[in-house]
Amino acid sequence: MNALRKLLDKMKPTFSEGGRLSMFRSVFDGFETFLFVPNSTSRSGAHIHDANDSKRIMIMVVIALIPAMLFGMYNVGYQHFLAVGRLAETGFWPVFWYGFLAVLPKLIVSYLVGLGIEFTVAQWKGEEIHEGFLVSGILIPLIVPIECPLWILAVATAFAVVFAKEILGGTGMNVFNVALITRAFLFFAYPTKMSGDQVWIRQDDVLGIGEGQLVDGFTGATPLGQVAASTEPVAQITNAVGEPSSVLDAVVGLIPGSIGETSVIAIALGALLLLVTRVASWKTMLSVFVGGGLTAFLFNVGGMESPVAQLPWYDHLIYGGFAFGAVFMATDPVTSARTETGKWIYGFMVGMMAILIRVLYPGYAEGMMLAILLMNLFAPLIDYCVVQRNVSMREKRAKSVNSKI
Amino acid sequence: MADVIKIKKGLNIRMSGEAAKEFAPSAQSKCMGFDPSDFHGLVPKPALKVGDEVKVGTVLFYDKRIPELKVVSPVSGKLTAVNRGDRRKILDFVVENDFKGEKAAVKPFDGTSAETAKQSLADAGMLVFFKQRPYDVVVNPADAPRAVFVSTFDKAPLAPDMDFILVKELSELQAGIDAVSKIAPVYVGVEKNSALNGRLKNAIVSAFDGPYPASNVGVQINHVAPISKGEIVWTITPQELVMIGRYAMRGVLDFSKVIAYTGVGASTPAYYRVLQGSPVAAITEANVARGGDFRIIAGNPLSGFKTSGSSWLNPYVSQITVLPEGDHADELLGWIMPRFSKFSVAGSFLSGMMPACLRDKIKFDFDTRVLGGERHMIMSGEYDRVFPMDIYPEQLVKSIIAFDIDKMEALGIYEVVPEDFAAAEFVCSSKMELQKIVRDGLDAMRREMC
């Protein structure tokens, strides 16, 4: 540790202002604060500080995402081997290894592009590197289909980081969730790569692993896609080879879908960490589920004749990106409502909108993304209304005081 | 007994280095002085020339615009220096103590009306003890304040036990309340279990129960009788109120007060009786632990001011804290290490996962590191949990940063002073300098409005 410190101290002048490599100052700074807690002391105000900082907060979210990511990797392999009919003969590790190799490039591209832009902007503005993209960088690969081409992912990530974040001032100043903007960009700019029934299950081999021909009767649609396309009043949900798919499959996560969003159990593990560490607001999280569940239940009992409306309310919460969005996206403190009362309203509306979009516009099977983005836009308004109550109370008090004088 | 106001939001921080409940021997210092910038909002004008004789109660300097705001000498002797800095700004007034304690003639306190009471306090150099809200500046005697607030306890980290200090001079405290009540109704905040609870009269007494910052006078005002636009409220610290009491009761000027000397850097943490205007070194000299780089703080670690042995005691504080700077701590990989011994309210730390009642029993070591880099405001609700006022702290801070005067007014800027944001600044994971933001905002607003 001492040697490391000495090495950094020796390198520091080279990277400081006027040094030979001062154009990489922010990068050096980023790595230094990554290795060591900054030694800077308070200049004004409080002389002591809580040990928590934004690095630790962001890392907690990244750790919370790891179960979903690992399971997503396994599921990518699982779906592939299922589709080529070799699942029974393949062990756990080849399946995982296949998924790992399929997902890894996406993770790398997302981080390279995003962090590259972050580092550049930080250097250009002479600021420290913000940690926000640590989270966005892992979220992005988890919310795209496995067959999304890397170059499109790179374009979308760059677009989102620049236009949804950096031009607004960086982490903490963004209006929309950066990862969701990436997905929305993909969804509207490259719809064929983001929806349909050919993108959710990887069909080719990865580096020679998992070769095989698709089985007859292969269908790559997600459960929600199947429900939306169903012509019967109550949809039959099947897996890739046409066998019925149970609710248990969805809870465990062995269904087609975006890489990280399928497993309710993995997401629940992440949610647990976020709630224990109080990084995410339990109010937002809970109210998303309440809002979504209630809306779906009303459709169930309302008697609307459509397979999506008749999908049981609990299925709505476990299929698609609902749970993932509720746990990791809706709770983003920057883009959600910031007042405590506002969080209840915001969460409820996110859940409600997600189900409304799913049911009323079945073409947009992924209502969650649009619902959260929409509510991102309304979060300041919700806060405004909540704060306004406090403001009017204060005005009323001032009026009554001044009338006495 | 007064009604108890229970305060839930906030946090207690226990630190090593509490002052032992005993008085350390202390003698008067040879040199005494005042830094006019400690009286925020006062523009100093010297009343004497260097070399003039002074007695206890002789005016050293007064405010340019409000001449009633006078600062008087606590000792007799001679004015030896008026030090000036850039653009001839007065840095400090230095008096050499002749240890004779000769007293200037002072009229007895006249409480027949609010005006005579203010005049008496002005002549005794005691009007500068008051601070005004809005803006957190020295008061203007031309104003008729709606109320005078005093908090008789302190729950800040390492704060002195005010009962220990005040009970000995309970009658003086009462006399101070009686005197000030001629100016405006006096509101006193006492701690629920305090020995003072139920023993003060002639005032509106409210008992408080809860963690820091329940002891902040701003929190108490907000719970008892919040300030509205157009109103002016004065606040005073209890020890200064005791000085007024001594004067009102006996007609003497006695500027002695008790300072708790605290912190892990203090080798003899105890209580010291010193005069206002004493050098900080009177307490810290020879009493700072050896080895290491220390920061001396006038006040508590959350809302105090950085000072040094060569400075003069800030007139409003009852505490001096010495903490290690810690700027060579080199803590490895703080974002992932368990850091069991660190204090945090965040759930990613052991201390943050504990219930507050358990955490309150553990003493933590702190240094002055910020422990992170400054960011934009990211997390929501952090401030709210330690901000027990009917105000939205995040929104108010944002309106101050944007300097949107209408918004600041609407969100309650008139009710707050920097120290009210001390706990929020402590917990802020974006490490924003909230007290500085509020201070600058109040100053800028005062320039706009007055």
Contacts between the chains, C-beta under 8 A, distances in Angstrom:
chain1	res1	chain2	res2	distance
A	1	B	330	7.2
A	1	B	332	5.5
A	5	B	330	5.2
A	33	B	373	6.1
A	34	B	333	7.8
A	34	B	335	7.3
A	35	B	332	6.8
A	35	B	333	6.6
A	36	B	330	5.5
A	36	B	331	6.3
A	36	B	332	6.1
A	36	B	333	7.7
A	36	B	334	7.5
A	37	B	329	7.3
A	37	B	331	4.0
A	37	B	332	7.8
A	37	B	334	3.6
A	37	B	369	7.2
A	37	B	371	5.9
A	37	B	372	7.5
A	38	B	369	7.3
A	38	B	370	6.9
A	38	B	371	7.5
A	38	B	372	6.7
A	38	B	373	6.0
A	39	B	326	7.4
A	39	B	327	4.7
A	39	B	328	6.4
A	39	B	329	6.1
A	39	B	330	6.7
A	39	B	369	6.4
A	40	B	327	7.2
A	40	B	369	6.8
A	40	B	370	5.6
A	41	B	295	7.5
A	41	B	325	5.5
A	41	B	326	6.7
A	41	B	327	5.2
A	41	B	367	7.6
A	41	B	368	4.3
A	41	B	369	5.5
A	41	B	370	6.7
A	42	B	368	5.4
A	42	B	369	7.6
A	42	B	370	5.3
A	43	B	433	7.4
A	44	B	433	5.2
A	44	B	435	6.6
A	44	B	436	4.2
A	45	B	303	7.8
A	45	B	418	7.3
A	45	B	421	7.9
A	45	B	422	7.1
A	45	B	425	5.0
A	45	B	433	5.1
A	45	B	434	6.4
A	45	B	435	3.5
A	45	B	436	5.4
A	46	B	301	7.1
A	46	B	302	4.9
A	46	B	303	7.1
A	46	B	422	5.5
A	46	B	425	4.4
A	46	B	426	4.9
A	46	B	435	6.7
A	47	B	295	6.6
A	47	B	297	5.5
A	47	B	301	4.7
A	47	B	302	7.3
A	47	B	304	6.7
A	47	B	306	7.3
A	47	B	321	7.6
A	47	B	323	6.2
A	47	B	368	5.0
A	48	B	13	7.4
A	48	B	15	7.7
A	48	B	157	7.2
A	48	B	301	4.6
A	48	B	302	6.9
A	48	B	323	7.1
A	48	B	366	4.2
A	48	B	367	7.7
A	48	B	368	6.7
A	48	B	426	6.5
A	49	B	369	7.0
A	49	B	370	5.2
A	49	B	371	5.0
A	49	B	372	7.4
A	49	B	425	7.9
A	49	B	426	6.0
A	49	B	431	6.7
A	50	B	343	6.8
A	50	B	344	5.0
A	50	B	345	6.0
A	50	B	346	6.9
A	50	B	371	7.2
A	50	B	426	5.7
A	50	B	427	4.8
A	50	B	428	7.6
A	50	B	429	7.2
A	51	B	334	7.4
A	51	B	339	6.0
A	51	B	342	3.8
A	51	B	343	6.3
A	51	B	344	4.5
A	51	B	346	7.8
A	51	B	349	6.2
A	51	B	371	5.2
A	52	B	344	4.7
A	52	B	345	7.4
A	52	B	346	3.7
A	52	B	348	6.7
A	52	B	349	6.8
A	52	B	352	7.4
A	52	B	371	7.9
A	52	B	372	7.5
A	52	B	427	7.7
A	52	B	429	4.9
A	53	B	334	7.3
A	53	B	335	7.5
A	53	B	371	6.0
A	53	B	372	2.7
A	53	B	373	7.0
A	53	B	429	5.6
A	53	B	431	6.6
A	54	B	372	6.5
A	54	B	373	7.4
A	54	B	375	5.0
A	54	B	378	5.7
A	54	B	379	8.0
A	54	B	429	5.6
A	54	B	430	6.0
A	55	B	334	7.2
A	55	B	335	3.9
A	55	B	372	6.8
A	55	B	373	7.8
A	56	B	334	7.0
A	56	B	335	4.7
A	56	B	336	7.6
A	56	B	346	7.4
A	56	B	348	5.6
A	56	B	429	7.9
A	57	B	346	7.5
A	57	B	348	7.5
A	57	B	378	7.3
A	57	B	379	6.6
A	57	B	429	5.8
A	58	B	335	8.0
A	59	B	335	4.9
A	59	B	336	6.0
A	60	B	348	5.3
A	128	B	373	4.8
A	128	B	374	7.7
A	128	B	375	8.0
A	130	B	375	6.3
A	130	B	376	7.9
A	131	B	375	7.9
A	132	B	378	7.6
A	169	B	376	6.8
A	170	B	376	6.7
A	171	B	375	6.7
A	171	B	376	6.5
A	171	B	378	6.4
A	172	B	375	6.0
A	172	B	376	2.9
A	172	B	377	5.7
A	172	B	378	4.7
A	172	B	430	7.0
A	173	B	376	5.5
A	276	B	347	5.5
A	276	B	353	7.3
A	277	B	346	6.7
A	277	B	347	3.8
A	277	B	348	4.3
A	278	B	346	6.6
A	278	B	347	4.0
A	278	B	352	7.6
A	279	B	346	8.0
A	279	B	347	7.3
A	279	B	348	7.3
A	279	B	379	8.0
A	281	B	380	7.5
A	281	B	381	6.8
A	333	B	378	6.1
A	333	B	379	5.0
A	333	B	380	4.5
A	333	B	381	7.9
A	334	B	378	5.8
A	336	B	380	7.5
A	337	B	380	7.9
A	338	B	380	3.8
A	338	B	381	7.2
A	338	B	394	6.1
A	338	B	395	7.9
A	339	B	380	7.8
A	339	B	392	6.8
A	340	B	381	6.2
A	340	B	384	6.8
A	343	B	380	8.0
A	383	B	395	7.5
A	387	B	392	5.3
A	387	B	395	5.4
A	387	B	411	7.3
A	390	B	390	6.8
A	390	B	391	7.3
A	390	B	392	5.9
A	390	B	411	7.4
A	390	B	412	7.9
A	391	B	410	4.4
A	391	B	411	6.6
A	393	B	390	7.6
A	394	B	228	7.2
A	394	B	410	6.7
A	394	B	411	7.8
A	394	B	412	5.9
A	395	B	410	7.2
A	397	B	226	6.8
A	397	B	228	5.0
A	398	B	228	3.9
A	398	B	229	4.5
A	398	B	230	6.6
A	401	B	228	4.4
A	401	B	230	6.8
A	401	B	231	6.1
A	402	B	228	7.4
A	402	B	229	7.8
A	402	B	230	5.5
A	405	B	230	7.5
